[in-house]
Amino acid sequence: MNRRTLFKSLLGTALLPFAAPLQARAARRRLLIQESPLAGFQYHQGEHLWPRLCPGDPLALVREPDNPYDPRAVRVDWHGHKLGYVPRRENTAVSQMLDRGERLEAHIAELRQSFDPWQRIALAIWLEGAA
């Protein structure tokens, strides 16, 4: 076995543990749909849960077509607790995607100490399986 063949075989063996995660990552594509402030933070459980929230925490998007204030309402939950809503002026695409059965994923993008409740939590919404 010459040096080149030995090097290739060692390099292939060294990279083997990384092959599966790279394939899984390639198969799991995401497309950022939007980043938004969280609406209604001050009216729901946000203040109470604030000390437990962390950037990167997953959020559930729950469609509320019968909401009396907004037929396109998308509620944002954290571990079963209602934090607020995707803002009305930014919820059209998200509500339509949820209605079509698209797989959306949301996370806390940023937490800010602010007296303005619209500045407290920023959320990121991703489309799963995008090409």
BAFI-3210 file (N, C-alpha, C; in Angstrom, 3 decimals, decimal comma, padded with zeros to 6 digits):
// residues 131
n [1|2|3|4|5|6|7|8|9|10|11|12|13|14|15|16|17|18|19|20|21|22|23|24|25|26|27|28|29|30|31|32|33|34|35|36|37|38|39|40|41|42|43|44|45|46|47|48|49|50|51|52|53|54|55|56|57|58|59|60|61|62|63|64|65|66|67|68|69|70|71|72|73|74|75|76|77|78|79|80|81|82|83|84|85|86|87|88|89|90|91|92|93|94|95|96|97|98|99|100|101|102|103|104|105|106|107|108|109|110|111|112|113|114|115|116|117|118|119|120|121|122|123|124|125|126|127|128|129|130|131]
n.u [000,861|000,656|001,605|-000,340|-002,716|-002,939|-003,301|-005,780|-007,458|-007,248|-008,219|-010,827|-011,863|-011,633|-013,452|-015,826|-017,581|-018,787|-020,302|-023,011|-024,459|-024,118|-025,478|-028,049|-028,509|-028,462|-030,733|-032,690|-033,907|-034,373|-036,256|-036,117|-038,946|-040,013|-039,095|-040,382|-041,845|-043,334|-046,732|-049,044|-047,806|-047,924|-050,492|-050,896|-049,299|-046,662|-045,085|-045,063|-043,723|-041,296|-038,679|-037,984|-037,701|-035,693|-033,406|-033,715|-035,446|-038,038|-041,151|-044,679|-046,888|-050,161|-053,045|-055,828|-058,614|-061,195|-060,936|-062,219|-061,207|-059,396|-059,436|-057,258|-055,598|-052,724|-051,703|-049,090|-047,380|-045,540|-044,229|-046,873|-048,000|-049,634|-048,137|-048,554|-049,262|-048,611|-047,959|-050,774|-050,498|-048,557|-049,272|-050,508|-049,247|-048,186|-050,506|-051,870|-050,065|-050,102|-052,785|-052,717|-051,366|-048,635|-045,399|-044,338|-041,867|-041,079|-039,076|-037,711|-036,163|-034,880|-034,470|-035,292|-034,617|-036,947|-039,174|-041,169|-043,579|-043,705|-041,130|-039,951|-039,878|-038,617|-039,525|-038,673|-039,680|-039,772|-039,875|-040,205|-038,456|-038,030|-037,049]
n.v [-001,174|002,127|005,492|007,364|005,808|004,800|007,212|008,108|006,030|006,307|008,921|008,658|006,904|008,526|010,543|009,195|009,119|011,609|011,545|010,566|012,583|014,760|013,891|013,680|016,340|017,474|016,296|017,437|020,251|023,740|026,737|030,082|031,795|034,080|036,655|037,937|040,243|039,248|039,387|040,660|039,884|041,067|040,509|037,864|034,877|035,624|037,481|036,185|033,829|034,719|034,551|031,910|031,553|031,062|032,024|030,278|028,359|026,068|026,882|026,529|026,789|027,649|027,417|029,583|029,775|030,560|032,772|035,647|038,207|038,139|036,413|035,148|034,412|033,299|031,548|031,600|029,300|028,204|025,405|024,502|026,761|029,807|032,366|034,524|036,024|035,640|038,637|040,479|041,942|040,483|037,835|036,545|034,871|032,829|031,779|030,807|028,855|027,072|026,302|024,871|022,687|022,746|022,142|023,960|025,475|027,040|029,257|030,892|033,753|035,951|037,528|040,416|042,860|045,132|047,887|048,130|045,977|044,899|044,667|042,701|039,837|038,171|036,170|033,422|031,965|029,002|027,133|023,785|021,194|022,471|023,037]
n.w [000,000|-000,944|000,075|-000,659|-000,979|001,613|003,025|001,924|002,800|005,589|005,900|004,940|006,895|009,120|008,537|008,479|010,849|010,574|008,313|008,374|009,951|008,173|005,893|006,953|007,598|005,066|003,995|005,546|004,962|005,494|005,225|005,911|006,730|007,986|010,348|013,276|015,643|018,753|019,131|021,524|023,855|026,426|027,241|027,728|028,870|028,843|030,452|032,945|032,276|031,378|032,794|032,265|029,564|026,636|024,040|020,997|021,932|021,113|019,540|019,361|016,653|016,373|014,629|014,565|013,259|013,959|015,526|017,024|016,534|014,463|011,554|010,431|012,457|014,234|016,841|019,286|021,098|023,976|025,229|025,766|026,878|026,318|024,623|022,918|019,750|016,199|014,596|013,365|010,971|009,735|009,417|007,271|005,214|006,845|008,096|005,833|004,933|007,109|006,950|004,572|005,379|005,512|006,897|009,452|011,468|014,494|016,461|019,362|018,480|019,548|022,715|024,508|026,953|027,585|027,922|026,115|025,014|022,455|021,718|023,207|022,635|019,852|017,127|014,997|012,003|010,228|007,161|006,851|005,130|002,740|-000,644]
ca.u [000,000|001,474|001,185|-001,589|-003,808|-003,049|-003,884|-007,186|-008,212|-007,321|-009,089|-012,198|-012,247|-011,763|-014,641|-017,003|-018,570|-019,441|-021,081|-024,453|-025,062|-024,130|-026,564|-029,308|-028,656|-028,803|-032,107|-033,571|-033,697|-035,308|-036,254|-036,628|-040,107|-040,040|-038,793|-041,413|-042,042|-044,478|-047,839|-049,866|-046,977|-048,346|-051,850|-050,959|-048,435|-045,273|-044,394|-044,898|-042,766|-040,080|-037,406|-037,721|-037,545|-034,316|-033,287|-033,611|-036,538|-039,066|-042,471|-045,735|-047,776|-051,494|-053,984|-057,112|-059,476|-062,422|-060,605|-063,165|-060,515|-058,597|-059,643|-055,954|-054,807|-051,808|-051,272|-047,729|-047,303|-044,255|-044,480|-048,284|-048,424|-049,879|-047,290|-049,106|-049,664|-047,893|-048,658|-051,832|-050,011|-047,538|-049,681|-051,213|-048,533|-048,074|-051,816|-052,156|-049,216|-050,644|-054,041|-052,370|-050,691|-047,177|-044,714|-043,613|-041,177|-040,796|-038,171|-037,418|-034,967|-034,175|-035,149|-034,746|-035,157|-037,503|-040,487|-042,103|-043,833|-043,456|-039,686|-039,466|-039,592|-038,629|-039,623|-038,290|-040,547|-039,082|-040,595|-039,438|-038,451|-037,970|-036,026]
ca.v [000,000|003,328|006,554|007,978|004,887|004,783|008,490|008,095|005,115|006,914|010,084|008,145|006,376|009,655|011,311|008,341|009,527|012,848|011,330|010,455|013,891|015,607|013,420|014,045|017,788|017,754|015,862|018,312|021,637|024,717|028,049|031,097|032,476|035,434|036,972|038,876|040,397|038,513|040,288|040,280|039,368|041,623|040,075|036,417|034,357|035,973|038,080|035,150|032,823|035,386|034,035|030,550|031,565|031,146|032,029|028,941|027,497|025,835|027,450|025,895|027,694|027,053|028,180|029,901|030,374|031,091|033,889|036,730|039,444|037,979|035,074|034,566|034,377|032,187|031,631|031,125|028,632|027,704|024,283|024,476|028,043|030,826|033,558|035,617|035,751|036,220|039,915|040,473|042,458|039,575|036,441|036,007|033,738|031,749|031,133|030,053|027,655|026,140|025,777|023,892|021,544|022,885|021,963|025,153|025,372|028,373|029,318|032,227|034,256|036,901|038,076|041,728|043,578|046,378|048,228|047,968|044,541|044,495|044,475|041,701|038,530|038,040|034,764|033,063|030,906|028,264|026,119|022,537|020,392|023,331|022,618]
ca.w [000,000|-000,987|001,001|-001,121|-000,653|003,068|003,435|001,546|003,666|006,916|005,823|004,822|008,195|010,054|008,207|008,551|011,849|010,174|007,096|008,652|010,254|006,987|005,047|007,611|007,475|003,676|003,776|006,322|004,543|006,059|004,602|006,824|006,175|008,531|011,739|013,703|017,090|019,276|019,459|022,665|024,954|027,709|027,578|027,936|029,927|028,565|031,612|033,966|031,803|030,909|033,326|031,783|028,115|026,128|022,585|020,423|022,398|020,099|019,749|018,573|015,928|016,419|013,813|015,205|012,224|014,566|016,400|016,716|016,183|013,251|010,991|010,055|013,693|014,518|018,236|019,550|022,404|024,463|026,146|026,124|027,446|025,305|024,745|022,128|018,371|015,073|014,376|012,353|009,683|009,202|009,586|006,107|004,618|007,837|008,261|004,611|004,925|008,098|006,404|003,530|005,985|005,444|008,179|009,872|012,754|015,032|017,609|019,880|017,808|020,409|023,886|024,828|028,106|027,075|028,452|025,001|024,869|021,073|021,556|024,157|022,032|018,389|016,758|013,636|011,471|009,163|006,402|006,873|003,908|001,543|-001,627]
c.u [000,902|000,896|-000,163|-002,790|-004,032|-003,715|-005,377|-008,001|-008,332|-008,269|-010,549|-012,705|-012,465|-013,032|-015,939|-018,004|-019,344|-020,373|-022,578|-025,071|-025,121|-025,250|-027,907|-029,558|-029,049|-030,249|-033,092|-033,270|-034,766|-035,145|-036,853|-037,757|-040,160|-039,523|-039,749|-041,327|-043,232|-045,549|-048,584|-049,110|-047,507|-049,719|-051,951|-049,932|-046,966|-044,513|-044,098|-043,805|-041,413|-038,783|-037,024|-037,465|-036,080|-034,330|-033,054|-034,706|-037,555|-040,406|-043,468|-046,584|-049,135|-052,457|-055,297|-058,046|-060,758|-062,151|-061,502|-062,502|-059,761|-058,784|-058,356|-055,045|-053,973|-051,266|-049,867|-047,692|-045,871|-044,564|-045,922|-048,823|-048,552|-049,017|-047,895|-049,453|-048,618|-048,646|-049,637|-051,325|-048,989|-047,984|-050,335|-050,518|-048,458|-049,406|-052,166|-051,328|-049,725|-051,942|-053,800|-051,664|-049,182|-046,591|-043,887|-043,017|-040,865|-039,911|-038,108|-036,109|-034,160|-035,077|-034,488|-035,406|-035,641|-038,848|-041,564|-042,350|-043,605|-041,969|-039,141|-039,031|-039,666|-038,675|-039,222|-039,165|-039,889|-040,050|-039,705|-039,550|-038,435|-036,845|-034,976]
c.v [001,230|004,401|007,158|007,096|004,832|006,066|008,541|007,195|005,680|008,110|009,661|007,610|007,505|010,449|010,513|008,768|010,794|012,662|011,298|011,805|014,814|015,191|013,809|015,538|018,158|017,377|016,782|019,766|022,521|026,035|029,032|031,850|033,913|035,467|038,087|039,111|039,540|039,518|039,751|039,735|039,811|041,119|038,593|036,015|034,730|036,519|037,041|034,141|033,409|034,794|032,642|030,473|031,721|031,258|030,610|028,000|027,306|026,427|026,705|026,975|027,007|027,953|028,369|030,559|030,979|032,242|035,079|038,035|039,365|036,568|034,401|034,379|033,101|032,405|031,045|030,589|028,212|026,646|024,282|025,750|029,077|032,059|034,760|035,140|036,247|037,516|039,851|040,920|041,523|038,114|035,808|034,776|032,555|031,027|030,304|028,777|026,618|025,516|024,730|022,664|021,584|022,706|023,205|024,902|026,786|028,249|030,758|032,669|035,158|037,314|039,401|042,266|044,928|046,624|048,085|046,476|044,030|044,235|043,322|040,391|038,650|036,556|034,589|031,887|030,327|027,318|024,891|021,822|021,222|022,877|023,687]
c.w [000,000|-000,067|000,614|-000,751|000,848|003,566|003,122|002,466|005,085|006,933|005,728|006,146|009,190|009,790|008,338|009,623|011,467|008,984|007,371|009,032|009,046|006,045|005,646|007,470|006,050|003,392|004,481|005,982|005,162|005,334|005,600|006,132|006,672|009,950|012,128|015,195|017,494|019,690|020,680|023,849|026,314|028,146|027,929|028,998|029,766|029,753|032,683|033,574|031,419|031,479|032,788|030,284|027,728|024,609|022,074|020,886|021,284|020,524|018,874|017,929|015,819|015,662|014,571|014,188|012,776|015,533|016,046|016,275|014,865|012,702|010,530|011,275|013,802|015,925|018,370|020,973|022,696|025,510|026,659|026,739|026,325|025,584|024,026|020,741|017,381|014,761|013,202|010,986|009,021|009,221|008,357|005,538|005,577|007,990|007,027|004,541|005,918|007,599|005,322|004,089|005,871|006,836|008,474|011,248|013,218|016,264|018,120|019,229|018,729|021,567|024,230|026,090|027,590|027,742|027,383|024,777|023,449|020,816|022,386|023,498|020,514|018,075|015,304|013,216|010,234|008,473|006,348|005,536|002,648|000,638|-001,795]
res [m|n|r|r|t|l|f|k|s|l|l|g|t|a|l|l|p|f|a|a|p|l|q|a|r|a|a|r|r|r|l|l|i|q|e|s|p|l|a|g|f|q|y|h|q|g|e|h|l|w|p|r|l|c|p|g|d|p|l|a|l|v|r|e|p|d|n|p|y|d|p|r|a|v|r|v|d|w|h|g|h|k|l|g|y|v|p|r|r|e|n|t|a|v|s|q|m|l|d|r|g|e|r|l|e|a|h|i|a|e|l|r|q|s|f|d|p|w|q|r|i|a|l|a|i|w|l|e|g|a|a]
***
